[in-house]
Amino acid sequence: MVSQGFVYQSSTRSLLYLVIRSTESVYWVIFSKMNLKTKVYRGVQAFCVTMSRQTPPSIGGKVSRRDFLKLMAAAGTVLTFIPFVDWGKFLPNPEGKVSARAKVELPDGSQANVKTFAVNHSEAVIYPKSADPSLNKEAFRDWQFIRLPEELGGQRTDVSAFRMYSMVCLHLWCLWKYWPEPGRKRGECPCHGSMYDPLTGKAFAGPASLQSPPSNVLPELDLEIDNDGNIWVKPPNWSPNGNGIVGYGRFIKE
């Protein structure tokens, strides 16, 4: 330290400078999603851009207390607005319309059938399935195919006994799963404890339940059953008012 107070070595300043240089990029992601043209937002814009364009420190240089506080203020601005961004919209969701139905293919390669798929049971399935195995590993293709427990109608032999939800948690995109054990019978995310109602796909506990619609309801695929009992996925509508957007959510149809 020197007589002017807060003085830091170049490693600290370089790290802080890196944060500020990223501010401009993060700013454009955040504020491009907002249609608020107030003096506050214009002021934040000017501040972020100005700070992000400051001259980098020289090796071995030091930073004053004033510069340190400016750097922290800029970083704090970014962190303040990050929670208000619909980050789920940036997931690589399927694009375009699917014109044909697709079979619900179980992990063993067989097609799900109402006559053989157990009540109160689930399997992780891939949709839409690609011929490229590497693409099939992408999280937005993971869906939880559920036959509801008996008390929720799982004993029925029609399509109402089944649900197919995106496995991407609406909170921070971990993969949740359905737990059929007594006292649970719900979807649970292992990362932060969000819980989902298997009947509707709506979060009822944990951080995802505190998010506003549509980001508190999982995307869901529409199903149909043929005369042989085989279960198919109907062509989806990838929008919040349709089948939903993976990682972002879905509006529940009234």
C-alpha positions in Angstrom: 0.0 0.0 0.0 1.0 3.6 -0.5 0.0 6.8 1.3 -3.2 7.3 -0.8 -4.9 4.3 0.7 -6.3 1.5 -1.4 -3.5 0.3 -3.7 -3.4 -3.2 -5.2 -1.0 -5.3 -7.2 -1.4 -5.7 -10.9 -2.9 -9.2 -10.6 -5.9 -7.8 -8.8 -6.3 -4.8 -11.1 -6.0 -7.1 -14.2 -8.8 -9.3 -12.9 -11.1 -6.3 -12.2 -10.3 -4.9 -15.6 -11.3 -8.2 -17.2 -14.7 -7.9 -15.4 -15.2 -4.4 -16.7 -14.2 -5.4 -20.3 -17.0 -8.0 -20.2 -19.5 -5.4 -19.0 -20.2 -4.0 -22.4 -21.1 -7.4 -23.9 -23.3 -8.3 -20.9 -25.0 -4.9 -21.1 -26.1 -5.5 -24.7 -27.6 -8.8 -23.7 -29.5 -7.4 -20.8 -30.7 -4.1 -22.1 -31.5 -5.2 -25.6 -34.2 -7.3 -23.9 -35.7 -4.3 -22.1 -37.8 -1.6 -23.7 -37.3 0.8 -20.9 -35.9 4.1 -22.4 -35.6 6.0 -19.1 -32.9 8.3 -18.0 -31.8 5.6 -15.5 -31.1 3.0 -18.2 -29.5 5.5 -20.5 -27.3 6.5 -17.6 -26.3 2.9 -16.9 -25.6 2.4 -20.5 -23.2 5.4 -20.6 -21.5 4.3 -17.4 -21.0 0.7 -18.6 -19.7 1.6 -22.0 -17.4 4.3 -20.6 -15.9 2.0 -18.0 -15.5 -0.9 -20.4 -13.4 1.3 -22.7 -10.9 2.5 -20.1 -7.2 2.0 -20.8 -5.9 -1.3 -19.4 -3.3 -1.1 -16.6 0.3 -1.7 -17.2 2.1 -4.7 -15.8 3.1 -4.0 -12.2 0.8 -0.9 -12.1 -1.4 0.0 -9.1 -4.9 1.1 -8.8 -6.3 3.9 -6.6 -9.2 3.7 -4.3 -11.3 5.7 -6.8 -10.6 3.3 -9.7 -11.3 0.3 -7.5 -14.7 1.7 -6.5 -15.6 2.5 -10.2 -14.7 -1.1 -11.1 -16.8 -2.5 -8.3 -19.7 -0.3 -9.2 -19.7 -1.5 -12.8 -19.5 -5.1 -11.9 -22.3 -4.6 -9.4 -24.5 -3.1 -12.1 -24.1 -6.1 -14.3 -24.9 -8.5 -11.4 -27.9 -6.5 -10.4 -29.7 -6.9 -13.8 -28.6 -10.5 -14.6 -31.5 -12.1 -12.7 -34.0 -10.1 -14.9 -32.8 -11.6 -18.2 -34.8 -14.5 -19.7 -31.7 -16.6 -20.1 -33.7 -19.6 -21.2 -34.3 -17.9 -24.5 -30.6 -18.4 -25.3 -30.8 -22.2 -25.1 -30.4 -24.0 -28.4 -34.1 -24.8 -28.7 -35.4 -26.8 -31.7 -36.2 -24.5 -34.6 -38.9 -24.6 -37.2 -42.0 -26.7 -37.3 -42.1 -30.5 -37.2 -44.7 -31.7 -39.6 -44.7 -35.4 -38.7 -45.4 -37.1 -35.5 -42.5 -39.1 -33.8 -42.6 -42.2 -31.7 -41.8 -42.0 -28.0 -38.6 -44.1 -28.1 -37.5 -45.6 -24.8 -33.8 -46.0 -23.8 -33.9 -49.7 -24.9 -35.0 -48.6 -28.4 -38.6 -49.8 -28.1 -41.6 -47.6 -28.6 -43.6 -46.7 -25.5 -46.9 -48.6 -25.4 -49.9 -48.0 -23.1 -50.2 -51.8 -22.5 -46.6 -52.2 -21.2 -45.5 -49.0 -19.7 -46.0 -49.2 -15.9 -48.2 -46.9 -13.9 -46.2 -44.4 -11.7 -43.1 -44.8 -13.8 -40.9 -42.6 -15.9 -38.1 -42.8 -18.5 -35.7 -40.2 -19.9 -36.3 -40.0 -23.7 -34.8 -38.0 -26.5 -36.8 -35.6 -28.7 -36.3 -34.6 -31.4 -34.0 -37.5 -32.0 -31.2 -37.0 -34.5 -29.1 -39.5 -36.6 -26.1 -37.8 -35.0 -25.4 -39.3 -31.5 -23.5 -36.2 -30.5 -26.5 -34.0 -31.1 -28.7 -36.4 -29.0 -26.5 -35.6 -26.0 -27.7 -31.9 -26.0 -29.7 -31.1 -22.9 -32.6 -29.5 -24.7 -33.4 -32.9 -26.3 -33.9 -34.6 -22.9 -37.5 -35.2 -21.9 -39.1 -37.0 -18.9 -41.8 -39.4 -20.1 -44.1 -40.1 -17.2 -47.1 -42.4 -16.6 -48.9 -40.8 -13.7 -49.5 -42.5 -10.4 -52.9 -44.1 -10.0 -54.3 -41.4 -7.9 -53.6 -38.9 -10.7 -55.2 -41.0 -13.4 -52.3 -43.2 -14.4 -54.4 -46.4 -14.5 -56.3 -45.0 -17.5 -55.6 -46.5 -20.9 -55.8 -43.3 -22.9 -53.3 -40.4 -23.4 -54.4 -38.6 -20.3 -52.4 -41.0 -18.2 -49.1 -39.8 -19.7 -47.0 -36.6 -19.6 -43.8 -35.6 -21.4 -41.9 -32.7 -19.9 -38.6 -31.1 -20.7 -36.0 -32.2 -18.2 -34.2 -28.8 -18.2 -35.0 -27.2 -14.8 -36.4 -23.7 -15.3 -34.2 -22.3 -12.5 -30.5 -22.9 -13.6 -30.9 -25.6 -16.2 -29.9 -28.7 -14.2 -31.7 -31.9 -15.2 -34.5 -32.9 -12.9 -36.2 -36.3 -12.8 -39.4 -37.9 -11.6 -39.4 -39.8 -8.2 -42.2 -42.4 -7.9 -41.6 -43.3 -4.2 -44.5 -42.9 -1.7 -44.5 -39.4 -0.3 -42.7 -38.0 -3.3 -44.3 -38.7 -6.7 -43.0 -35.5 -8.1 -40.2 -34.0 -10.3 -37.2 -32.9 -8.3 -34.1 -31.0 -9.4 -31.0 -32.2 -7.6 -29.2 -28.8 -7.8 -31.4 -26.3 -5.9 -34.5 -28.3 -4.9 -37.1 -27.1 -7.4 -40.1 -29.4 -7.4 -42.6 -30.0 -10.2 -46.2 -31.2 -10.2 -46.3 -34.3 -12.6 -49.9 -33.5 -13.5 -49.3 -30.0 -14.8 -45.5 -29.5 -15.0 -45.8 -26.4 -12.7 -43.1 -25.7 -10.1 -44.6 -25.8 -6.6 -41.5 -25.5 -4.4 -37.9 -24.3 -4.7 -36.6 -21.4 -6.7 -38.4 -22.2 -9.9 -41.7 -21.8 -8.1 -40.8 -18.2 -7.3 -40.4 -17.3 -11.0 -43.2 -15.5 -12.8 -45.1 -17.2 -15.7 -44.2 -18.7 -18.1 -40.9 -19.5 -16.3 -42.5 -21.6 -13.6 -44.1 -24.2 -15.9 -42.1 -26.9 -17.8 -42.5 -27.2 -21.6 -44.7 -30.2 -22.4 -45.2 -32.3 -25.6 -48.6 -33.4 -26.8 -49.0 -37.1 -27.1 -51.4 -39.5 -29.0 -52.0 -43.2 -28.9 -52.7 -45.4 -32.0 -54.9 -48.4 -32.3 -52.1 -50.7 -31.2 -51.4 -48.7 -28.0 -48.2 -47.2 -29.3 -47.5 -43.6 -28.0 -46.5 -40.8 -30.4 -45.3 -37.2 -30.0 -47.5 -34.8 -32.0 -45.8 -32.0 -33.9 -45.0 -29.3 -31.4 -45.4 -25.5 -31.4 -42.2 -24.1 -29.9 -43.5 -21.0 -28.2 -44.5 -20.0 -24.6 -48.2 -20.1 -25.6 -47.8 -23.5 -27.3 -45.7 -26.4 -26.1 -43.2 -24.0 -24.5 -39.5 -23.1 -24.8 -36.9 -25.3 -23.2 -35.2 -23.6 -20.3 -37.7 -20.7 -20.4 -41.1 -22.2 -19.8 -44.8 -22.4 -20.9 -48.1 -20.7 -20.2 -50.6 -23.1 -18.8 -53.7 -23.3 -21.0 -56.9 -22.4 -19.1 
